[in-house]
């Protein structure tokens, strides 16, 4: 039997081809992935304590599965359970901060950490001088716009805040020591 021959009566020659625009987008069809990864993705996006049912809905899984994984994430320190009726969960910012510091230590040598910290501190000084302020929280988008647009000032202030967080993480990684130095402190 020749499988490449298509019988004449399989398709009506007057039939229109399917309208592919009515089909689900490929990313919708393939969005599955392992439940644990979907739940973790949802947890990392949480900004406020959230009910299990809402987390399950966002992760596209049933409530009991979500509850089991959330209990496991909590035992690992990744989430915090907020008791009450209903029980809610939030991401554990301390865990995420610790994890980021560990990633910095794994990815960079101690001299790279110090170099990055020095460069970040120099950029922070540039922002302090530009806005004549010690902190991005002291900058008024309206008052400081001047020749720049409000959007440009907002972008600069956002970058400044990001650099402050980066400096704090780098400094903590430096203070606690690098695995290659046996945990000894590295001076900048």
N, C-alpha and C positions, 0 to 999 in steps of 0.2 A: 504494500500500500504506500503510495506516495503522499507524504504529509504536506508537501508544498502545494499540491493542487487544492484549490478552494472550489467547492461545488458552486455551481451557478446560482442556486436558489438560496444561498446563505444570506445574501444582501440584495435588497431591492435596488436596482440601478437608479430609480427616481428618488430614493431616500436621501435626505440631507445628512451630511456628516454631523456628528455630535457637536454641540456648542461647548467647547472646553472652558469658556468663561463662567459657566454655571457650576462647574465642578469646584470642590473644595480646594483651597490653595495647598500646595505641597507641604508647607510648613505646618498647616493645620492637621493634615493627615499624619505627618511624622512627628508631631510634638510630644508624643509619649515619653519615651525614655524611662529608666528605672524610677520607681515610686520614690525611693529615698532621695535621689537627685532632684526630682521635681519638688519634693517637700523642702529640701535644703535650699533650693532656689527661692522658694516662697519665703522661708524664714529669713534669709539674708535681705529680703526686701521689706520686711516688717518694720514699721516705725512706731507702732503703738501695740499694746497688748491686744491680741486677736483671738477670737473664739476658734475652737477646734473645727467646727463645721465650716467656718469661712476659710480657714487654712486648707482644709480638705477640698473645698470647692475650687480654690485657686490652683491646687496641685492636681486636680482632676483625679481624686481617689476617694474611697469611702471614709467615713468619719472614724471608724474603728481602726483602720490601717493608719490613718493620720495620728490618732491618739497614741497608738503603739510606738510609732516612730518619734513622736514628740516627747514621750516619756524617755525613750532611749537618748534623744538629743539632749534632754535635760540632765540625764545621768552623766553624759559626756561633758556637760558644762556649756553647750552651744546655745541652749535656750533656758529661759526661766519660766517656771509655772507660776501663774498668778491665781491663787486659790479663790474660790467663790463659785457662784452659780450664774452663768456657766464658767467653767475653768477656761482661762485664757493663757496664751503663751506669748512671749516676746523674745527677740534675739538677745543674747548676752553680749553686750558691748565689750565687757572686760575680756571675754574669751576671744572675740574677734581682734581686739587690740593685741592681746598676747600672741595670737596666731600670726598676725602681721609682723610683729617684732621677731618671732622665730623665723619667719620667711626671710626677713632682711638678713638675719644672722646666717642662714643657710646659703643665700644667694651671693652675699658680698663678703670679701675679706675684711679684716679689721681696718686695714689702711683705706679700702674703698669706702667703708662706712664713715670714717673721719673725713675723707675727701668730699663725699656727698654732703655731709653735715656742714662743712665749711662753705661749700658753694651755696647751699640752701640759706645759710645765715647771711651771706653776702646779698642774696636776692631779697631777703627780708629787710635788710638795711636800706636797699634801694626803694622799697615800698614805703618804709617809714619816712624817708627823705621826700619822696614824691608827694605824699599826702600830709607831711608834717604832723604825723600822729604815731603813737606807740603801738596801736592796735587797729586792726581793720574795723573793729566795732565802734571806733571813734570817728569813722568816716561817714559823712552824710552824702548819699547819692545825689541829692539835689544841690547842696551847697558846694560840693567838690567837683561837680560836672564841669563848670567853667567852659573851656574850649573843647572839652571832650563831651561825648554824648553820655547820657545816663547809663546806657548799655555798656559803654566802654569802661566807665567807672565801676559798674557792677561786676564786670568780668575781672577787672584788676583786683577788686576787693575779694572776690571769690578765689582767685589765684593766691592772693596773700593768705587767706585762711587755710587753703590747701598746703601752702608752704609751711605755715605754722604747725600743722598736724604732722607733716613730713619731718620737720626738724625735731619735734617731740619724740616721734618714733625712732628716728636715727639716734638721738641722744640717749634714749632708753636702751637701745641695742648696744650702744657704745659703753654706757655705764655698767651694764650687767655683764659685760665681757663677751668675748667671741669664743666659740668652741675651740678654735685653733690656738687660742692663747691660754687654754685651760680654764677659761672663765674669768681671767684677770681683766681688770678694767683697762680700757684703752683711752688715753688722753688725746683730746683734739688739739 
